[in-house]
Amino acid sequence: METRPRVDAGPELLLGEARAGKLVLGGVPAQRLAAEFGTPLYVLDEDRVRERCRAYIRALHRHYPHGQVVYASKAFCCMAMCRLAHEEGLYLDVVSSGELATALRAGVPPAHLLVHGNNKTAGEIRDALRAGVGRIVVDNFYDLELLEALTRETGGSADVLLRLTPGIEPHTHEAIRTGGVDSKFGFGILGGTAREAVGRSREIPTLRLRGIHCHIGSQILDRAPFVQAAEAMMEFAAWMARDQGIALEDLDLGGGAGVRYLPDDPVLEIDEVIGAVADVVRQRARAAGLPLPRLLIEPGRSIVGDAGATLYTVGSIKSIPGIRTYVAVDGGMYENPRPALYQARYHSVLADRLDEAPAATVTIAGRCCESGDVLIRDARLPAPRPGDLLAVFSTGAYNYSMAGNYNRYPRPAVVFVGGGRARLAVVRETVDDVLARDVPPA
Ligand SMILES: Cc1ncc(COP(=O)(O)O)c(C=O)c1O
């Protein structure tokens, strides 16, 4: 982990570059993107996303003989993104029939899909079985019951992983911590339910137990919890071999690597994390006399997070002397719920005024009917004016995918940029789209 030095000349750009004092993303001026596609607008730098995919694959191949990178599509899911991840050689993790259908329609082979979920419905499991997905990750005993009944019903079978909670509590917001004892996900290793789940899944003839999975949390900026999780999982694998005679085929350690949201945030070196985790797997496998499992990792945020930016138009500005200045933009918690959900912090610039020194500390507010609809507290900017274009960085993950229609705002469009060109990935919703499911009163 390293801390980046602060850049004094002009605001630091977490994406894109400055040309004549104006922000350019993927070679396209931000102003042009706003004029052509409107605001608010999600922009994704395609080259950076591809580079992140390649960096993961390189690191995994460098440190481990047999691995697979799986993109956690929940971070940002649309057909263009699923296709891109597939083109780069990644498998995909999907959680719902919606994510499953998106990946399939984007041309991802079903065998390259893993299906997650802590409360999969019978319909979702049927969809996964019908598609013939590569792996279904079993989260709990109810999942096992449903899988047993539905494979019997359809005459099919499934390759499964068991999701385990290894009892690791990484330093991240509690809402995105998932590997501890008190978690809604997975079978606990510490409480003994994980062992019970192995026994139970072996009794179901239509299920093939291929391995184990864990995902300890998200936005983790420290290598240690990943290493601890790998140790706990390999200890469990050793028990499976010793006690149950099962040689683990797949070890899936989930995602969770953090990204930079603020210029001073540390950078987690993926190569080092994968190297450290691969060492643990190798050493523990050797010590227990196990064949090396296939190692899967499921990055989401670290593939797309800092490759995204959102463009907004500044509207009303309200100064409360001695208290604060609210600068309202044309988006808000409906298209980026993260600040309201877990006090997420973001960095922003005025896209056409990069040469101007910051002169004001302002609060960037959204336009939803909640006082908590604040996107950024204490943003340092040149004094904003109505009509300015505001760029918020690191919005590539868990923004579009978490967006809703609160206040019946239509969701923004998504454009991919790269090499000086922009292409639409998701068309902006209209008010008609928002109303499309309403049954008009008689
Ligand atoms: C099972 C699983 N795998 C992978 C991920 C991706 O995590 P991240 O985006 O932090 O890499 C998540 C995120 O919630 C997850 O639940």
The ligand as an SDF file (V2000), in Angstrom:
LIG
                    3D

 16 16  0  0  0  0  0  0  0  0999 V2000
  -20.0750  -12.6360   -3.5270 C   0  0  0  0  0  0  0  0  0  0  0  0
  -19.4430  -11.3650   -3.9510 C   0  0  0  0  0  0  0  0  0  0  0  0
  -18.3700  -11.4240   -4.7600 N   0  0  0  0  0  0  0  0  0  0  0  0
  -17.7720  -10.2970   -5.2040 C   0  0  0  0  0  0  0  0  0  0  0  0
  -18.2350   -9.0490   -4.8460 C   0  0  0  0  0  0  0  0  0  0  0  0
  -17.5460   -7.8450   -5.3810 C   0  0  0  0  0  0  0  0  0  0  0  0
  -16.9790   -7.0870   -4.3920 O   0  0  0  0  0  0  0  0  0  0  0  0
  -16.1230   -5.8040   -4.7800 P   0  0  0  0  0  0  0  0  0  0  0  0
  -16.9420   -4.9700   -5.6550 O   0  0  0  0  0  0  0  0  0  0  0  0
  -15.8440   -5.1770   -3.4700 O   0  0  0  0  0  0  0  0  0  0  0  0
  -14.8710   -6.2980   -5.4480 O   0  0  0  0  0  0  0  0  0  0  0  0
  -19.3390   -8.9510   -3.9870 C   0  0  0  0  0  0  0  0  0  0  0  0
  -19.8380   -7.6420   -3.5810 C   0  0  0  0  0  0  0  0  0  0  0  0
  -20.7620   -7.4510   -2.8670 O   0  0  0  0  0  0  0  0  0  0  0  0
  -19.9630  -10.1380   -3.5460 C   0  0  0  0  0  0  0  0  0  0  0  0
  -21.0250  -10.0970   -2.7410 O   0  0  0  0  0  0  0  0  0  0  0  0
  1  2  1  0
  2  3  1  0
  2 15  2  0
  3  4  2  0
  4  5  1  0
  5  6  1  0
  5 12  2  0
  6  7  1  0
  7  8  1  0
  8  9  2  0
  8 10  1  0
  8 11  1  0
 12 13  1  0
 12 15  1  0
 13 14  2  0
 15 16  1  0
M  END
$$$$
